[in-house]
Amino acid sequence: MADYPTLLRSPVAYPIDDMPTWVISCLFIKAPYRRQGKMSQLIQGASEYAFAQGAAAVDGFPQTSDAEGKHVDRFVGVEGSFIRAGFRRIEVRGPHRVAVRKERA
């Protein structure tokens, strides 16, 4: 995260703790392929890559699942997709955002 200073200034995507982590900050699924589980697959693949490169943990700052369809900021992901990819909720970061983490097994 230290290599991405914009996150350090973010009101919702700031570091969870002092653990050096990788961050999934942006996702895009083309419209015809949405609602097919592709986002969870993309998140799973990204976290597997991060772990293969030595990451101890991967963080994300998605919208809460109850915000689906209500906001246009879904490029950060949706909590349910992260949960299905093995992440766990750490804390709420705003009315429609949470911090999630997956640690290397």
Sequence and secondary structure as in RCSB ss.txt:
>XXXX:A:sequence
MADYPTLLRSPVAYPIDDMPTWVISCLFIKAPYRRQGKMSQLIQGASEYAFAQGAAAVDGFPQTSDAEGKHVDRF
VGVEGSFIRAGFRRIEVRGPHRVAVRKERA
>XXXX:A:secstr
 TT HHHHH SSSS SSSS  EEE      GGGTTSSHHHHHHHHHHHHHHHTT SEEEE  B GGGTTT S GG
G BHHHHHHTT EEEEEEETTEEEEEEE  
